[in-house]
Amino acid sequence: MSGESVVMRIVGERPWVLYVLLAVLDLGSGEFTARDIAEALGLRSYVVQRALWWLKKYGFVVEVPGTNPRRYRAKSVEDPRLGDLRSARWVCGNTTVVRVGGLYVAFINRGDNVVTRVVREGVVECVKKLCAEGRGLDASIVARECGCGVQEAVAAMRVVNTLMCRER
């Protein structure tokens, strides 16, 4: 992949898969099953199995041959954005936010799926500024002030709430 970041490709194609990749990175080396990840994240196993299938396609995990149930092992991948995933992460309740490049990716764990929202860094900074000014935040006002759509404004507000979360 001539210099292209696989992590950024995942952000563009299937950002929800990064949520499972975060758990794989947290496990470090060693073997694991889909159930191990599912229990760690509070997700259903079939969601994790699908994510592991994609991570295998993207080259982040490899299936250990001859294991039942299927066991996986993380592969060593050279991607400059992997450091972003490890260092720029915030968790609040069922929401996890990571900053990757100039984007914030919010993962909302629903148990049987992962809702993902990708928000531009400029919109998040705009929402932070509005919060600092003490203005009551309404999605339509945020959308107008920050020059984005209402959906991105709602997602940016959730990102900021997660960044400012007290229950770490």
C-alpha positions in Angstrom: 0.0 0.0 0.0 2.2 2.8 -1.2 2.2 5.0 1.9 -1.5 4.9 2.5 -2.6 4.5 6.1 -4.7 1.4 6.5 -6.3 2.9 9.6 -7.4 6.0 7.6 -8.8 3.6 4.9 -10.8 1.8 7.6 -12.1 5.2 8.9 -13.3 5.9 5.4 -14.8 2.5 4.7 -15.8 0.8 8.0 -15.0 2.9 11.0 -16.9 0.7 13.4 -14.2 -2.0 12.9 -11.7 0.3 14.7 -13.6 -0.2 17.9 -12.6 -3.9 17.9 -9.1 -3.0 16.7 -8.7 -0.9 19.8 -9.5 -3.9 22.0 -7.1 -6.1 20.0 -4.3 -3.5 20.5 -5.1 -3.4 24.2 -4.6 -7.2 24.4 -1.2 -7.0 23.0 0.5 -10.2 21.9 -0.9 -13.6 22.4 -3.9 -15.4 21.2 -7.6 -14.5 21.7 -11.0 -15.5 20.6 -13.9 -13.4 19.4 -15.6 -14.2 22.8 -12.6 -12.7 24.7 -13.0 -9.4 22.8 -16.8 -9.5 23.0 -16.6 -9.8 26.8 -14.0 -7.1 27.1 -16.1 -4.7 25.1 -19.6 -5.7 26.2 -20.6 -6.6 22.6 -22.3 -9.6 21.1 -19.9 -12.2 19.7 -21.3 -12.1 16.2 -20.4 -8.4 15.9 -16.9 -9.1 17.0 -16.6 -12.1 14.7 -17.5 -9.9 11.7 -15.1 -7.2 12.8 -12.3 -9.8 13.1 -13.1 -11.0 9.6 -12.6 -7.4 8.4 -9.4 -7.0 10.4 -8.1 -10.1 8.9 -8.8 -8.7 5.4 -7.1 -5.4 6.4 -4.1 -7.3 7.7 -4.3 -6.5 11.4 -5.0 -10.0 12.7 -4.3 -13.6 11.6 -6.3 -16.7 12.3 -4.4 -19.3 14.2 -4.7 -22.5 12.1 -6.4 -25.6 13.6 -8.1 -24.0 16.6 -11.6 -24.5 17.7 -13.1 -22.1 18.6 -11.2 -19.9 16.2 -8.3 -18.1 17.8 -6.6 -15.0 16.4 -3.3 -13.2 16.9 -2.5 -9.6 16.2 -0.1 -9.0 13.4 2.6 -6.5 13.5 1.6 -3.7 11.1 3.5 -0.6 10.3 1.0 2.2 10.2 1.7 5.7 11.6 -2.0 6.1 12.6 -1.8 3.2 15.0 -0.1 5.5 17.5 -3.0 7.9 17.3 -5.4 5.1 18.2 -3.4 4.2 21.3 -2.6 7.7 22.6 -5.7 9.9 21.7 -8.6 7.9 23.2 -11.3 9.1 25.6 -14.0 6.9 27.2 -17.2 8.0 28.9 -20.0 5.6 29.6 -20.8 3.7 26.4 -19.0 6.2 24.1 -15.4 5.9 23.1 -13.7 8.7 21.1 -10.4 8.5 19.2 -8.6 11.2 17.3 -7.1 10.0 14.0 -5.4 12.6 11.9 -7.8 15.6 11.6 -10.8 13.5 12.5 -12.6 12.4 15.7 -14.3 9.0 15.6 -17.0 8.4 18.1 -18.0 4.8 18.9 -21.3 4.3 20.7 -21.5 0.7 22.0 -25.1 -0.5 21.8 -24.3 -4.1 22.7 -25.5 -5.6 19.5 -23.9 -3.0 17.2 -21.5 -0.2 17.3 -22.8 3.2 16.0 -20.0 5.2 14.6 -19.8 8.9 13.9 -16.8 10.7 12.2 -16.4 14.4 12.9 -14.0 16.9 11.5 -11.6 18.4 14.1 -12.6 22.0 13.1 -16.2 21.3 14.0 -15.2 19.8 17.4 -13.0 22.9 18.1 -16.0 25.1 17.2 -18.2 23.3 19.7 -15.6 23.5 22.4 -15.4 27.3 21.8 -19.2 27.6 22.0 -19.2 25.6 25.3 -16.4 27.9 26.7 -18.6 30.9 25.9 -21.3 29.3 28.0 -23.9 29.3 25.3 -26.8 26.8 25.5 -26.1 24.3 22.8 -28.7 23.3 20.4 -27.8 21.2 17.3 -29.3 23.6 14.8 -27.4 26.5 16.4 -24.2 24.5 16.5 -24.7 23.5 12.8 -25.2 27.2 11.8 -22.3 28.5 13.9 -19.8 25.8 12.9 -20.8 25.5 9.3 -21.8 21.8 9.3 -24.9 19.7 9.0 -27.1 19.0 12.0 -26.0 15.3 12.2 -22.4 16.3 12.4 -23.2 18.9 15.0 -25.0 16.3 17.1 -22.0 14.0 16.8 -19.5 16.8 17.6 -21.5 17.7 20.7 -21.3 14.0 21.8 -17.5 14.0 21.1 -17.1 17.1 23.2 -19.2 15.7 26.0 -17.0 12.5 26.0 -13.8 14.6 25.9 -15.0 16.6 29.0 -16.4 13.5 30.8 -15.7 13.2 34.5 -16.2 9.4 34.8 -13.0 8.1 33.4 
